[in-house]
Amino acid sequence: MYALGGIISNIFSFIFEVLTPERDERQLAIRRLAAA
């Protein structure tokens, strides 16, 4: 499960890096996903 979670996390991280170059926005988006 941890490996799968890491892969998904990397994919989301890549997507957000492409969509929002600013790190602060990417961190906020990841936190929103984690909280949802």
C-alpha positions in Angstrom: 0.0 0.0 0.0 2.8 2.4 0.8 4.5 1.8 -2.6 1.2 2.5 -4.4 0.6 5.6 -2.3 4.1 6.8 -3.2 3.4 6.3 -6.9 0.1 8.2 -6.7 1.8 10.9 -4.7 4.5 11.3 -7.3 1.9 11.4 -10.1 -0.1 14.1 -8.4 3.1 16.0 -7.6 4.1 15.9 -11.2 0.6 17.1 -12.4 0.5 20.0 -9.9 4.1 21.0 -10.8 3.0 21.2 -14.5 -0.3 23.0 -13.7 1.0 25.3 -10.9 4.7 26.2 -11.2 4.5 27.9 -7.8 5.4 25.6 -5.0 3.1 27.2 -2.4 0.1 26.6 -4.6 1.1 23.1 -5.2 1.5 22.4 -1.5 -1.9 23.9 -0.8 -3.5 21.8 -3.5 -1.8 18.6 -2.1 -3.0 19.5 1.4 -6.5 20.0 0.1 -6.4 16.6 -1.6 -5.0 15.0 1.5 -7.8 16.6 3.7 -10.6 15.6 1.2 
